[in-house]
Amino acid sequence: MMKQYCVGIDVGGTTVKCGLFTTDGSLKDKWEVPTRKEEEGRFILPDVAEALKKKLAETNLSIDELEGIGIGVPGPVEPDGYVHTCVNLGWKGHWPAKELCELMDGKVHCAVGNDANVAALGEMWQGGGKGHDNLLMVTLGTGVGGGLILDGHVVAGVHGAGAEIGHIHVRDGEQETCNCGGHGCLEQVASATGIVREAMRNLKASSEASAMREFGDQLSAKDVCDCAKAGDALAVKTIRTSMRYLGLVLATVSMIADPELYVIGGGVSRAGQYLIDLTKQYYEEYTPLLNKKAEIVLATLGNDAGIYGSARLVLTR
Ligand SMILES: [Zn+2]
């Protein structure tokens, strides 16, 4: 019989977010632990285990009441749970689930997943994708992340790099180098940083008046979206370009995996329905073959998608 509680841990570059859930999906408690990255991040998992033991004691829960602990990490996770590197954590060669299990005295099942895939699971379980089990979650933040779920299972690929849609090449002739070393990736045009760069280029190439000029080099992706919503021509041009490339990538994914839903999250998605409508417009234009198009919706869990999804990881046994 399934136990009543589970824990989701989302390891980020600055903080580790932790959540205690009931196995039917309600968040009971959440807390954070600072991410200690010194000495190649060797304190991160022990800190998490210590905080968790303290929380269990405080809430009068025994470890035997936990179905498991799931952990999401910011890097590729191989199918056997091995994490070769996590640049943001300083990690080199870890088995996060196995190590956490040992730190919890071997008394509880632990599972590990990549953060983008785990966020997708979270949105599927209790967020914008609830009720669907074929979806792609897109995170538009400083980068562009992706998590693909087919028939309720994460498609992580042989090397854990499955659904890395941020690094699909969309634009020839790009001179700047992407974080991955490539040129012309989706991330370079549709992430928060990408949107700002695109806006700066449009401003530089034109003498047209634009409200975006008032922000100088402090211009943010939110400013660009706000100006676009207010009808500023250069901002509209910028956002259209970014969402056109996103629509193109979603159309490509539809031709390969045919999900029923796209869930759009991350900081940029706070611009809301405006972005969804634009993306939808291009997506539909690029999928003439589909007579039933996938839906495109906003994510609803915000920064909690990671803890929800990590907790969900241990319920898929
Ligand atoms: Zn790239």
Boltz pocket constraint, residues with backbone or C-beta under 6 A from the ligand:
constraints:
  - pocket:
      binder: B
      contacts: [[A, 166], [A, 167], [A, 168], [A, 178], [A, 179], [A, 180], [A, 181], [A, 182], [A, 183], [A, 185], [A, 187]]
      max_distance: 6.0
